[in-house]
């Protein structure tokens, strides 16, 4: 050891163990260290021993308690030489007279180099860096000695400087800490100097140079941390003109009205703002340790017209918690901590135009115990004031990203249909998998595992797989828009189905046991949509066509050493792909556009046909009246410049 303290650990149960320390001199005849006995104590010479007991280990600390300062004249209790302490120690752990463990320590400690004399009151004056460099000789690295090739070193005598005067360090490192900078007029050189240098050079003294520190005293501004708020108008009357589709709903305190929602990564975000006219239905997993309450239900909501409305809340108690709670696999103790928490919250916003008229909230409460996993559900639904039909939407009639795709079965009396994909749970088996609707604009891929026996007949296996896949699509038509009417067939597109097996195709029945070809294990759903317009700046998107096809695989039974009375697994999948196409076929290129590509704005950086684009009706960056006024003002200035530059105008004056 070379410090004043060293730590070690005794591993094991230290009850009944005595720790001691002894000074261990070297045997002069053998040159070995004799093993000490258990009669020592916790102090030996200037050394102290302390023990911190733990459950399975004890911390042993050995520290030195003497002065390590060098001796001044006529001083005691100090170090006479720089190497102050050279000793050997033994640390023993004994139970009774039996040595359980011992530790040998070699200590070589030098005297402290801190100054202990009288301190002078004369403080070193550091020059202001604005006007004078702090380090006038950067190459002076050794105190009290001459640094070779450092001609600015004050310790270098003239005789020593003559030895390296021809090889002195140059530049800032060599002491030229305030050289003339290149922009100075006095530093002009004939080489590499542009002709305009005398016009733009700097007339300044060397006291103001970029090689010094800061020479500009500017004001310092503290950064502003953005808060989770929106600054609204402070004038009396209406706060703002109303909500538009997609705008966040605000509270009375000018904060976002938040409800837990699912992020793009699949996790739940507790402080996600609620967007106007955007429905959602999410589930969030939590336990009792990580459970957090949301916004209180007494928060008043900004209606969009300057008024504030109160939430109408109804509380209900859930008795059957099996749909929301899954138990823990670990055994629970006899006394389990339980708490009354929120299981589900259903929000219904009744709105009219750009304002909110009413908010109805239904809260379901239940008991959640420690070790249980709760699947919370949060739903938001917007209804118009004149209709309470949940399927009737207003605002933008097109699909928005994240909304379920509407489906209908026109061959049944009840036209309600569904277009789903799997949502596996547990082991991922098809028997326990649930369904989740296809969301517009989100490509997805899901699947489940089907258990198949070795004696499975291939034709029955194909039929079973096809039945599982067809159960996802209980519909014949898909709605073009989100508000497609079930009474108008023109609002729907028929699903184009490509059957896995055609009537003129021979399907192999498979003669080998545990081997079946042509299994339709993959369902492919392709949805073609287009952007046909916009409502209040939000794209209006419609579905144009839907195609369903199958991909076949070869199934072969997989087994270990023994294949009898065992089952194999066949994964079946469903994929959804959204394909965006132009709403109208593109206009074919003319012969002029194909031959003269320099006038094509899509192929060149300079677009001459759009020179006057800001003055046309296609420019929507600002109102047309403003563009027209700016264009006329520009034309007037150009005309005035042309008149003033004409020679005959100067003759009139």
C-alpha positions in Angstrom: 0.0 0.0 0.0 1.1 3.6 -0.6 -1.9 5.5 0.8 -3.1 6.2 4.3 -5.9 3.6 4.1 -6.5 0.2 2.6 -9.6 -2.0 2.5 -10.1 -5.7 2.3 -13.0 -8.1 2.7 -13.5 -11.2 4.8 -15.9 -13.5 3.0 -18.2 -15.7 5.1 -20.0 -15.5 8.4 -18.0 -13.2 10.8 -19.9 -14.0 14.0 -17.4 -15.0 16.7 -14.4 -14.0 14.6 -11.8 -11.6 16.1 -9.7 -9.4 13.8 -6.3 -8.2 14.9 -3.2 -6.4 13.4 0.4 -6.9 14.3 3.7 -5.5 13.0 5.7 -8.3 11.3 9.5 -7.8 11.1 11.5 -10.0 8.8 13.4 -12.9 10.2 17.1 -12.0 9.6 18.3 -15.6 9.3 15.6 -17.0 7.0 14.4 -13.8 5.4 10.8 -14.9 5.9 7.9 -13.4 7.7 6.8 -15.4 10.8 3.1 -16.2 11.1 1.6 -14.2 13.9 -0.7 -15.6 16.7 -4.2 -14.6 17.7 -3.0 -12.5 20.7 -2.9 -9.2 18.7 -5.2 -6.2 19.0 -6.8 -3.8 16.7 -4.0 -1.3 17.1 -0.3 -1.8 16.4 2.1 1.2 16.4 0.6 3.9 14.3 -1.9 1.5 12.6 -5.6 1.1 13.4 -8.0 -1.6 12.3 -11.8 -1.3 12.0 -14.3 -3.9 10.9 -17.8 -3.3 9.3 -19.8 -6.5 9.6 -22.2 -7.6 6.8 -24.5 -10.5 6.1 -22.1 -12.6 4.0 -18.9 -10.4 4.1 -17.1 -8.1 6.4 -15.2 -5.0 5.4 -11.7 -4.7 7.1 -10.1 -1.2 7.0 -6.5 -0.5 8.0 -5.5 3.2 8.4 -2.4 5.1 9.4 -2.7 7.7 12.2 0.6 9.6 12.1 1.8 12.9 10.7 3.4 12.7 7.3 4.9 16.2 7.0 8.6 16.6 6.5 10.5 17.7 9.6 11.4 21.3 10.0 14.4 22.3 12.1 13.9 21.4 15.8 10.6 19.7 15.0 9.2 16.4 16.3 6.4 14.0 15.2 7.3 14.3 11.6 9.1 12.5 8.8 12.9 12.9 8.8 13.2 11.5 5.3 11.0 11.6 2.2 10.3 7.9 2.5 8.5 8.2 5.7 7.0 4.8 6.5 8.4 1.3 5.5 6.7 -1.4 7.5 5.1 -4.8 7.1 1.8 -5.7 8.7 -0.2 -8.8 9.3 -4.0 -8.8 9.6 -5.4 -12.0 11.2 -8.9 -13.4 11.5 -9.2 -15.8 14.4 -11.9 -17.8 16.0 -10.5 -18.6 19.4 -6.9 -19.6 18.9 -7.4 -20.9 15.3 -6.3 -18.6 12.5 -9.0 -18.6 9.8 -7.3 -16.1 7.4 -4.3 -13.8 7.3 -3.3 -10.9 5.1 0.2 -9.5 4.6 0.6 -5.8 3.8 3.8 -4.1 2.6 3.5 -0.3 3.3 5.8 2.2 1.7 4.5 5.8 2.2 6.2 9.0 1.3 6.0 12.3 3.2 3.4 14.8 2.2 4.7 17.5 -0.2 2.2 20.2 0.9 3.8 23.4 2.2 3.5 23.9 6.0 5.3 27.2 6.4 4.0 30.8 6.6 1.9 31.8 3.7 2.5 35.2 2.2 -0.4 37.6 1.9 0.9 38.9 -1.5 -1.6 37.5 -4.1 -0.6 36.9 -7.7 -2.2 39.4 -9.9 -3.6 37.7 -13.0 -3.8 40.2 -15.9 -7.1 40.8 -17.7 -7.3 38.5 -20.7 -9.1 41.2 -22.7 -5.9 43.3 -23.0 -3.0 41.0 -22.1 -2.3 37.3 -22.7 -2.1 35.2 -19.5 0.8 32.9 -20.8 3.4 35.2 -22.3 5.8 32.3 -22.8 3.9 29.0 -23.5 7.1 27.0 -24.1 8.3 27.7 -20.5 7.3 24.3 -19.1 9.9 23.8 -16.4 10.0 25.9 -13.3 13.5 27.1 -12.2 15.2 25.7 -15.2 15.9 26.7 -18.8 13.8 25.0 -21.4 15.8 24.2 -24.6 14.8 26.2 -27.7 12.5 28.4 -25.6 14.1 31.8 -26.2 11.4 33.6 -24.1 12.2 31.6 -21.0 13.4 34.0 -18.3 15.6 31.2 -16.7 17.7 31.0 -19.8 20.9 33.1 -19.5 22.3 34.8 -22.6 25.1 32.1 -22.7 22.5 29.3 -22.9 20.4 31.1 -25.5 23.4 31.3 -27.8 23.4 27.4 -28.0 19.9 27.3 -29.6 19.3 30.8 -30.8 19.0 29.6 -34.4 16.4 27.0 -33.4 14.0 28.9 -31.2 10.3 27.9 -31.2 8.3 30.2 -33.4 4.7 31.3 -33.3 2.5 31.5 -30.3 4.3 28.5 -28.6 7.6 30.4 -28.9 6.3 33.5 -27.2 4.8 35.4 -30.1 1.4 35.4 -28.4 0.2 38.6 -30.0 1.1 38.3 -33.7 -0.6 40.5 -36.4 -3.6 38.8 -37.9 -4.1 38.4 -41.6 -7.0 40.9 -41.9 -4.8 43.7 -40.5 -3.9 46.3 -43.1 -0.3 46.5 -41.8 0.2 42.8 -42.4 -0.4 43.0 -46.2 2.1 41.0 -48.2 2.6 41.0 -51.9 2.0 37.3 -52.2 -1.5 35.9 -52.3 -3.1 39.2 -51.6 -6.3 40.1 -53.6 -6.6 43.4 -55.3 -9.5 44.4 -53.0 -7.5 43.9 -49.8 -6.8 47.6 -49.1 -10.6 48.3 -49.4 -11.7 45.7 -46.8 -8.7 45.3 -44.5 -8.9 46.2 -40.8 -7.3 49.3 -39.3 -6.7 48.3 -35.6 -3.9 48.2 -33.1 -2.5 44.9 -31.7 -4.3 45.5 -28.4 -7.5 44.4 -30.2 -6.6 41.0 -31.7 -8.4 37.6 -32.0 -5.4 35.9 -30.4 -6.4 37.4 -27.0 -9.3 36.2 -25.0 -12.8 37.6 -25.2 -12.7 41.2 -26.3 -16.4 41.7 -26.8 -18.6 42.1 -23.7 -22.0 40.9 -24.9 -25.2 40.2 -23.0 -25.8 36.6 -21.9 -29.4 35.2 -22.2 -30.5 32.2 -20.4 -32.1 29.4 -22.5 -35.9 29.1 -22.3 -37.1 25.6 -21.6 -40.4 25.0 -23.6 -43.3 24.0 -21.4 -46.0 21.6 -22.2 -48.4 24.4 -22.8 -49.8 26.5 -25.7 -49.9 30.2 -25.4 -53.4 31.4 -26.1 -54.9 34.9 -26.5 -55.2 36.9 -23.4 -57.8 39.3 -24.7 -61.3 38.9 -23.3 -64.0 37.1 -25.3 -63.3 34.1 -27.4 -60.0 32.3 -26.8 -59.8 31.1 -30.4 -62.2 30.6 -33.3 -62.6 26.9 -32.8 -61.1 23.4 -33.2 -60.1 22.0 -36.5 -59.7 18.3 -37.2 -56.4 17.1 -35.6 -56.0 20.1 -33.2 -55.2 19.2 -29.6 -58.0 19.7 -27.1 -57.2 22.3 -24.4 -58.2 22.6 -20.8 -59.1 25.7 -18.8 -55.4 26.0 -17.6 -54.2 26.3 -21.2 -52.8 22.8 -21.1 -53.3 19.7 -23.3 -56.2 17.4 -22.3 -54.3 14.1 -22.2 -55.5 10.4 -22.1 -53.1 7.4 -22.3 -52.5 6.4 -25.9 -50.3 4.0 -27.8 -47.2 5.4 -29.4 -45.6 4.3 -32.7 -43.3 1.9 -30.8 -46.3 0.1 -29.3 -45.8 1.5 -25.8 -48.5 3.5 -23.9 -47.8 7.2 -23.3 -49.6 8.6 -20.4 -49.5 12.3 -21.3 -50.6 12.0 -25.0 -53.0 14.9 -26.1 -56.4 14.1 -27.5 -56.9 15.3 -31.1 -60.2 16.7 -32.2 -62.4 14.4 -34.3 -59.9 11.5 -34.0 -61.3 8.3 -32.3 -59.1 5.7 -30.7 -59.4 2.6 -28.6 -56.2 1.5 -26.8 -55.2 -1.0 -24.1 -52.3 -0.4 -21.7 -50.6 -3.0 -19.5 -49.7 -2.0 -16.0 -49.3 -3.4 -12.5 -49.9 -2.1 -9.0 -46.3 -0.8 -8.6 -46.3 1.2 -11.8 -49.9 2.3 -11.8 -50.5 6.1 -12.2 -53.6 8.1 -12.1 -54.4 10.3 -15.1 -56.0 13.8 -15.2 -58.7 14.4 -12.6 -62.2 14.3 -14.1 -63.1 17.7 -12.6 -60.8 19.4 -15.2 -62.9 21.8 -17.4 -62.4 21.6 -21.1 -62.1 24.5 -23.5 -65.1 24.2 -25.8 -63.4 26.1 -28.6 -65.7 29.2 -28.4 -64.2 30.8 -25.2 -66.4 28.8 -22.9 -65.5 26.0 -20.6 -67.5 22.8 -20.1 -67.5 20.3 -17.3 -67.2 16.6 -17.8 -70.2 14.5 -17.0 -68.7 11.4 -15.2 -70.4 8.1 -14.3 -68.6 5.7 -12.1 -69.3 1.9 -12.3 -67.7 -1.0 -10.5 -66.5 -4.1 -12.3 -67.2 -7.4 -10.6 -65.9 -9.8 -13.3 -62.2 -8.7 -13.6 -61.1 -11.7 -15.6 -61.3 -9.8 -18.9 -58.9 -7.1 -17.5 -56.5 -9.0 -15.1 -54.0 -11.7 -15.7 -52.5 -13.4 -12.7 -48.8 -13.7 -12.0 -47.0 -17.0 -12.4 -45.1 -16.6 -9.1 -46.9 -17.8 -5.9 -48.5 -15.0 -4.0 -48.2 -14.6 -0.2 -51.2 -15.0 2.1 -51.6 -11.3 2.7 -51.7 -9.4 -0.7 -51.8 -5.6 -1.0 -54.8 -4.5 -3.2 -56.0 -1.1 -4.3 -59.0 0.3 -6.1 -57.9 1.5 -9.5 -59.3 2.6 -12.9 -59.9 -0.4 -15.2 -61.4 1.5 -18.2 -62.4 5.0 -19.3 -64.8 5.7 -22.1 -65.0 9.3 -23.4 -67.7 10.5 -25.7 -67.3 14.0 -27.2 -70.5 15.6 -28.6 -69.4 18.4 -30.9 -71.0 20.8 -33.3 -69.0 22.2 -36.1 -65.7 23.5 -34.6 -66.8 23.4 -31.0 -67.4 20.8 -28.2 -70.9 20.8 -26.7 -70.7 18.0 -24.2 -68.3 15.4 -22.7 -69.6 12.2 -21.2 -67.2 9.9 -19.4 -67.8 6.4 -18.1 -65.2 5.2 -15.6 -65.0 1.5 -14.6 -63.3 0.8 -11.2 -62.0 -2.4 -9.8 -59.6 -3.9 -7.3 -56.0 -4.6 -8.4 -53.7 -6.7 -6.2 -49.9 -6.9 -6.1 -48.5 -9.3 -8.6 -51.4 -9.0 -11.1 -51.2 -7.4 -14.6 -54.0 -5.0 -15.5 -55.0 -4.4 -19.1 -56.5 -0.8 -19.0 -58.7 0.3 -21.8 -59.2 3.9 -22.9 -61.6 4.9 -25.7 -62.4 8.3 -27.3 -65.4 8.7 -29.6 -66.6 11.9 -31.3 -70.4 12.2 -32.2 -72.2 15.0 -33.9 -74.8 17.0 -32.0 -77.7 16.0 -34.4 -77.0 12.3 -34.4 -75.9 9.8 -31.8 -75.0 7.1 -34.3 -71.4 6.1 -33.6 -70.7 5.3 -37.2 -71.6 8.8 -38.5 -68.6 11.0 -38.8 -68.3 14.6 -39.8 -65.5 16.9 -40.8 -63.2 15.0 -43.2 -65.1 12.0 -44.7 -62.0 10.2 -45.8 -59.8 7.8 -44.0 -57.2 9.0 -41.5 -54.1 7.0 -40.6 -54.7 4.7 -37.7 -58.5 4.4 -38.1 -60.1 1.0 -38.7 -61.0 0.0 -42.2 -64.7 -0.3 -42.6 -66.0 -3.6 -44.0 -69.5 -4.9 -44.9 -71.1 -8.2 -45.9 -73.6 -7.3 -48.6 -74.8 -10.9 -48.9 -76.3 -11.0 -45.4 -79.3 -9.3 -43.9 -77.0 -7.7 -41.3 -74.4 -5.9 -43.5 -71.9 -5.5 -40.7 -68.6 -7.1 -41.6 -65.0 -7.2 -40.3 -61.5 -7.1 -41.7 -59.0 -8.3 -39.1 -55.6 -9.7 -38.4 -54.4 -11.9 -35.6 -53.3 -10.6 -32.2 -51.5 -13.7 -30.7 -51.4 -14.2 -26.9 -49.7 -16.7 -24.7 -47.9 -19.4 -26.7 -49.1 -17.8 -30.0 -51.4 -20.7 -30.9 -54.3 -20.1 -33.3 -56.7 -21.6 -30.8 -56.0 -18.8 -28.3 -55.3 -15.9 -30.7 -57.7 -12.9 -30.8 -58.5 -10.5 -33.6 -57.6 -6.9 -34.1 -59.0 -4.7 -36.9 -56.9 -3.6 -39.9 -55.9 0.1 -39.4 -55.8 2.4 -42.4 -52.3 3.4 -43.7 -50.4 1.0 -41.4 -48.7 -2.0 -43.0 -48.9 -4.9 -40.6 -47.8 -8.5 -40.4 -49.2 -11.0 -37.9 -49.7 -14.7 -37.5 -50.3 -17.7 -35.3 -49.2 -21.3 -34.9 -51.4 -24.3 -35.9 -50.8 -27.6 -34.2 -50.6 -30.5 -36.8 -50.3 -34.2 -36.2 -48.1 -36.5 -38.2 -51.2 -38.4 -39.5 -52.8 -35.2 -40.7 -54.4 -35.6 -44.2 -53.2 -33.0 -46.6 -56.7 -32.1 -48.0 -58.0 -31.7 -44.5 -55.0 -29.6 -43.5 -55.5 -27.3 -46.5 -59.2 -26.9 -45.7 -58.4 -26.2 -42.0 -55.7 -23.5 -42.9 -58.0 -21.9 -45.5 -60.8 -21.7 -42.9 -58.5 -20.1 -40.4 -57.5 -17.4 -42.9 -61.0 -16.8 -44.2 -62.2 -16.2 -40.6 -60.1 -13.0 -40.7 -62.2 -11.5 -43.6 -65.9 -11.6 -42.8 -66.8 -9.2 -45.5 -67.5 -8.9 -49.2 -67.0 -5.1 -49.6 -64.8 -2.4 -48.1 -65.9 1.2 -47.5 -64.3 3.7 -49.8 -64.5 6.4 -47.1 -64.8 6.4 -43.4 -68.4 7.6 -43.5 -69.6 5.2 -46.2 -73.3 4.6 -46.0 -74.4 1.0 -45.8 -77.5 1.8 -47.9 -75.5 3.1 -50.9 -73.6 0.4 -52.8 -71.5 3.1 -54.6 -69.8 3.9 -51.4 -68.2 0.4 -51.3 -65.7 -1.5 -53.3 -65.9 -5.3 -53.8 -63.1 -7.4 -52.4 -61.2 -9.2 -55.2 -60.4 -12.7 -54.1 -57.8 -14.8 -55.7 -58.5 -18.3 -54.6 -55.6 -20.5 -53.6 -56.6 -23.3 -55.8 -58.1 -22.9 -59.3 -60.5 -25.4 -60.8 -58.1 -26.3 -63.6 -55.1 -26.8 -61.4 -54.2 -30.2 -60.0 -53.4 -30.0 -56.3 -51.0 -32.6 -55.0 -52.6 -34.7 -52.3 -49.3 -35.8 -50.9 -48.5 -39.5 -50.7 -45.8 -39.2 -48.0 -46.7 -39.3 -44.3 -45.9 -36.0 -42.6 -45.4 -34.2 -45.9 -48.0 -31.9 -47.6 -47.3 -29.5 -50.5 -49.3 -26.5 -51.6 -50.5 -25.4 -48.1 -52.0 -21.8 -48.3 -50.3 -20.6 -45.2 -49.9 -16.9 -46.1 -52.8 -14.5 -46.6 -51.9 -11.3 -48.5 -54.2 -8.3 -48.3 -53.4 -5.4 -50.6 -55.4 -2.2 -50.3 -55.0 0.5 -53.0 -55.9 4.0 -52.0 -55.5 7.6 -53.3 -55.6 11.1 -52.0 -58.6 12.7 -53.7 -58.6 16.1 -52.0 -58.3 17.9 -48.7 -60.7 19.2 -46.0 -59.3 22.2 -44.0 -55.8 21.2 -45.1 -56.2 17.5 -44.0 -55.8 15.0 -46.8 -59.0 13.3 -48.0 -58.1 9.6 -48.7 -60.3 7.0 -50.3 -59.9 3.3 -50.9 -60.0 2.3 -54.6 -59.6 -1.5 -54.6 -58.9 -4.4 -52.2 -57.3 -7.7 -53.3 -56.8 -10.9 -51.3 -54.4 -13.6 -52.4 -52.7 -16.6 -50.9 -49.2 -17.9 -50.9 -48.5 -21.6 -50.6 -45.8 -23.4 -48.7 -44.6 -27.0 -48.3 -45.3 -28.4 -44.8 -43.1 -31.2 -43.4 -43.5 -32.8 -40.1 -40.6 -31.9 -37.7 -39.8 -34.2 -34.9 -36.9 -35.4 -32.7 -35.8 -38.9 -32.1 -39.4 -40.2 -31.6 -42.1 -39.0 -34.0 -45.0 -41.1 -32.8 -47.8 -39.5 -30.8 -46.3 -36.0 -31.2 -47.5 -32.8 -32.9 -45.6 -30.3 -35.1 -46.3 -26.7 -35.7 -47.3 -24.9 -38.9 -47.1 -21.1 -38.8 -49.7 -19.2 -40.8 -49.5 -15.5 -41.4 -51.5 -12.6 -42.7 -50.0 -9.4 -44.1 -51.6 -6.1 -45.0 -50.0 -3.7 -47.5 -51.4 -0.2 -48.3 -50.5 1.0 -51.8 -50.9 4.7 -52.7 -51.7 5.6 -56.3 -52.5 8.9 -58.0 -56.2 9.9 -57.9 -56.1 10.5 -61.6 -54.0 9.0 -64.3 -50.9 11.2 -65.0 -51.1 13.4 -68.1 -48.9 11.9 -70.8 -45.9 13.9 -71.9 -46.0 15.9 -75.1 -43.4 15.6 -77.8 -42.1 19.0 -76.8 -41.6 17.9 -73.2 -39.8 14.8 -74.3 -37.4 16.5 -76.7 -36.7 19.8 -74.8 -36.0 18.6 -71.2 -34.4 22.0 -70.2 -38.0 23.3 -69.8 -39.0 20.4 -67.5 -39.3 21.6 -63.9 -38.9 18.1 -62.5 -35.5 17.5 -64.2 -33.9 20.9 -63.8 -33.1 23.2 -60.8 -34.2 26.3 -62.9 -37.9 26.2 -63.8 -38.6 29.0 -66.3 -42.3 28.0 -66.8 -42.9 28.8 -63.1 -41.2 32.2 -63.1 -44.5 33.9 -62.4 -45.8 31.1 -60.2 -46.4 33.3 -57.1 -48.9 35.4 -59.2 -50.9 32.4 -60.3 -53.9 30.8 -58.6 -51.8 27.6 -57.9 -49.7 29.4 -55.3 -51.3 28.9 -51.8 -48.6 30.2 -49.6 -50.5 33.4 -48.9 -53.7 35.0 -50.0 -54.0 35.8 -53.7 -54.8 39.5 -53.1 -51.4 39.8 -51.2 -49.5 38.1 -54.1 -51.2 40.4 -56.7 -50.4 43.5 -54.7 -46.8 42.5 -54.3 -46.6 41.6 -58.0 -48.0 45.0 -59.1 -45.6 46.8 -56.7 -42.7 44.9 -58.2 -43.8 45.7 -61.7 -44.1 49.4 -60.9 -40.5 49.4 -59.5 -39.2 47.7 -62.5 -41.0 50.2 -64.8 -39.7 53.1 -62.7 -36.1 51.8 -62.9 -36.4 51.5 -66.7 -37.7 55.0 -67.0 -35.0 56.5 -64.8 -32.2 54.7 -66.6 -33.4 56.0 -70.1 -31.0 58.7 -71.5 -33.9 60.9 -72.6 -35.1 61.1 -69.0 -31.8 62.6 -67.9 -32.0 65.3 -70.6 -35.2 66.6 -69.1 -33.4 67.5 -65.9 
